[in-house]
C-alpha cells in the first residue's frame, strides 16, 4: 500500500464516485492532488488486487468495495490485506 492508494480510496469514497482511470486522474488533479495518469492506473490495479475497490462494469468504472470502506473506517488493517487474511 502506498500513500497514493489512500488518496484514491478517500477521494472515491468522499465524493461517492464510480470512475474509470482517466476521469479519476483528471479529477484528482483538478482537486489539487498531483498524481500522474500511469500512477493512477497502477494503483487502481493494486487496490483491486487487494479487494479495496471493485469494477462496477465492463467499461472500467471502479468504486470503493466493502473492504475498502472497512479499511478507511479503520476496521481493516493493511497487514491483513498484505498477508492475504
Backbone torsions as a table, in degrees:
resi	resn	phi	psi	omega
1	UNK	NA	139.6	177.7
2	UNK	-120.8	171.1	177.3
3	UNK	-59.8	-34.8	-179.8
4	UNK	-65.7	-30.4	178.0
5	UNK	-61.6	-47.2	178.4
6	UNK	-61.7	-40.3	178.7
7	UNK	-60.0	-47.8	-179.0
8	UNK	-64.2	-46.9	179.3
9	UNK	-59.5	-49.1	-178.7
10	UNK	-62.6	-39.8	-179.6
11	UNK	-63.8	-48.0	179.5
12	UNK	-62.1	-42.6	-178.0
13	UNK	-70.8	-46.4	-177.1
14	UNK	-60.2	-39.1	-177.7
15	UNK	-96.3	2.2	-180.0
16	UNK	49.4	58.1	-173.6
17	UNK	-112.0	153.7	166.3
18	UNK	-123.6	114.4	-175.5
19	UNK	-140.7	148.9	168.0
20	UNK	-82.2	174.6	-172.5
21	UNK	-57.5	-49.6	-174.0
22	UNK	-62.5	-52.2	177.6
23	UNK	-63.7	-32.0	176.6
24	UNK	-63.6	-47.5	176.9
25	UNK	-56.4	-47.7	-178.0
26	UNK	-63.3	-42.2	-178.8
27	UNK	-71.8	-37.1	175.6
28	UNK	-59.3	-47.0	179.9
29	UNK	-67.9	-36.9	177.6
30	UNK	-61.0	-31.8	-180.0
31	UNK	-93.0	15.1	172.6
32	UNK	90.7	7.8	178.2
33	UNK	-95.5	115.4	-179.4
34	UNK	-83.5	106.2	-179.0
35	UNK	-147.9	138.6	-178.4
36	UNK	-83.2	156.1	180.0
37	UNK	-60.8	-43.5	-179.5
38	UNK	-64.8	-33.9	177.3
39	UNK	-65.8	-43.9	178.1
40	UNK	-59.1	-47.4	-179.9
41	UNK	-60.0	-45.3	-179.8
42	UNK	-63.7	-45.6	-177.7
43	UNK	-67.5	-35.2	176.6
44	UNK	-61.1	-41.8	178.0
45	UNK	-61.6	-44.5	179.5
46	UNK	-63.6	-46.1	179.8
47	UNK	-61.6	-39.2	178.1
48	UNK	-68.2	-41.1	178.3
49	UNK	-59.8	-34.0	179.3
50	UNK	-87.9	-0.9	177.2
51	UNK	77.7	15.3	-178.2
52	UNK	-86.5	-21.8	172.1
53	UNK	-131.1	164.0	178.8
54	UNK	-143.9	148.9	175.3
55	UNK	-74.8	138.1	178.9
56	UNK	-100.2	-13.9	178.2
57	UNK	-161.0	177.0	-178.8
58	UNK	-76.2	-8.8	179.3
59	UNK	-81.5	-3.5	176.2
60	UNK	90.8	21.5	176.3
61	UNK	-80.3	135.9	-179.4
62	UNK	-116.7	149.0	171.8
63	UNK	-138.4	163.4	177.7
64	UNK	-71.5	132.3	179.2
65	UNK	-82.6	174.5	175.6
66	UNK	-60.3	-38.9	177.7
67	UNK	-65.7	-38.3	177.9
68	UNK	-64.1	-40.5	177.4
69	UNK	-65.6	-41.2	177.6
70	UNK	-62.5	-40.6	177.5
71	UNK	-61.5	-46.7	-179.5
72	UNK	-64.6	-30.9	179.8
73	UNK	-85.3	0.2	178.2
74	UNK	80.6	12.9	-179.5
75	UNK	-90.4	-8.8	-178.4
76	UNK	-132.9	125.8	-177.0
77	UNK	-89.4	144.2	-179.5
78	UNK	-60.9	-32.3	178.3
79	UNK	-63.2	-34.0	177.3
80	UNK	-64.2	-36.6	179.8
81	UNK	-70.8	-45.6	-175.9
82	UNK	-71.6	-25.2	177.5
83	UNK	-91.7	-1.3	177.5
84	UNK	72.6	24.7	-179.0
85	UNK	-86.0	NA	NA
